Amino acid sequence: MRTLIRGGRILDPLRGKEERADLLIEGGRIAAVGRFWEEDCENVVDASGLVIAPGLVDVHVHFRDPGLTYKEDIETGARAAAAGGFTAVVCMANTKPVVDEPKTLKYVLEKGAGTGIRVLSCAAVTRGLKGRELTDMEALGKAGAAGFTDDGIPILDEWILRRAMEETARLGLPLSLHEEDPALIENNGVNRGRVSKELGIGGSPCEAEIRLVERDCRLALETGARVNIQHISTAGAVEAVRRAKASGARVTAEASPHHFSLTEDAVLEYGALAKMNPPLRTEADRRAVIKGLQDGTIDLIATDHAPHSREEKGRPLTEAPSGIIGLETSLALGITNLVEPGFLSLMELMEKMSRNPARLYGLEYQGISEGALADLVIFDENEVWKVGEPLSKSSNSPFLGKTLKGRVRYTLCNGEIVYKA
């Protein structure tokens, strides 16, 4: 079937090019960019007044499948992703069982293949996420692992981590790291500072993140591994990555929308809905994350989409699990809190949300050009909307009910409309 997307404003972050044109789609790819007549097409999408960009890519999601599907499953997670403009996601390995064997990885990939979007998965670095024994990384790579991570749990044994970096460097796959030193943390999920003191809990100091980021940037430089620092939250960690890049380390970093949108004060207003690992920090840290996005120290925006049930998040703050959902609000938070204030251009936001994440995981990415995959997001950058009940199975987000700017109207994957507002 031939589809015409008519009259949109095209943003191509691969070429840094912006134009107004029609897109002709056929066979899952962009057949041509230009001006076309409607009668030549079976399906016409009117994109007048809308932005057309390559589909968004989220390299950090938790779909809780297998084993924890009361929170989310691969189908509902993919549905939420499509609603957020994402055409590709990378699942984390901390499921039940852990994705530490090809059999479990195969389950995730086969189930993901039926969702309409591209569902990839990392495999675990260590067996059972216990940090003591490496998985068979070569076998998992051959089985289709996009990369490796023990996300949710830091790898504390430097010898084990060095071996993991050497192996991933040999395999040519990225290694993503959760950076929090538990030896420095008492009651994680809240920043140690003014708010934790007011609440009477210990909290997580900035140094818990900075210490491991500094160590792992050093190891990345020594081993030549491609290392991605996940959900960076502190000014000191941003500076550590900046130094590592200047030294030639193959390090990337990701920021989550909540870390450039909120501060530790949100915990006082939203309680456990603002509890996450790493925690929301100070305004100075939030500004440092934004500065890192501006100057390229932070390469990616990734949601760390982490669904939990209402019952779990309804527990007392020190007992509730950390994490929030984020797929359906990520683009709008980027427009509202980065583009609108002038920190990033819309083109730069698309680089952080599509081009750079795709590059990290080696995904096919040709921007918007003839022959490129027809993985697209079409959105209204000016539409103001109120965040309602999500399509995700869970609703743990401090942004529910908030008014944001920028709304997804269509998501196409492989030329097919997988979401329409």
Secondary structure, DSSP 8 states (H G I E B T S, - for coil): --EEEEEEEEEETTTTEEEEEEEEEETTEEEEEE---GGG-SEEEE-TT-EEEE-EEEEEE---TTT-TTT--HHHHHHHHHHTTEEEEEE-S-SSS-S-SHHHHHHHHHHHTTSSSEEEE-B-SBGGG-SSSB--HHHHHHTT---EE-TTS----HHHHHHHHHHHHHHT--EEE----GGG-BSTTSBTTHHHHHHT--BB-HHHHHHHHHHHHHHHHHH---EEE-S---HHHHHHHHHHHHHT--EEEEE-HHHHH--THHHHHHGGGG--SS----HHHHHHHHHHHHHTSS-EE---B----HHHHTS-TTTS------TTTHHHHHIIIIITTTSS-HHHHHIIIIIHHHHHTT-----SSTTSB--EEEEEEEEEEE--S-SSS----TTTT-EEEEEEEEEEETTEEEEE-
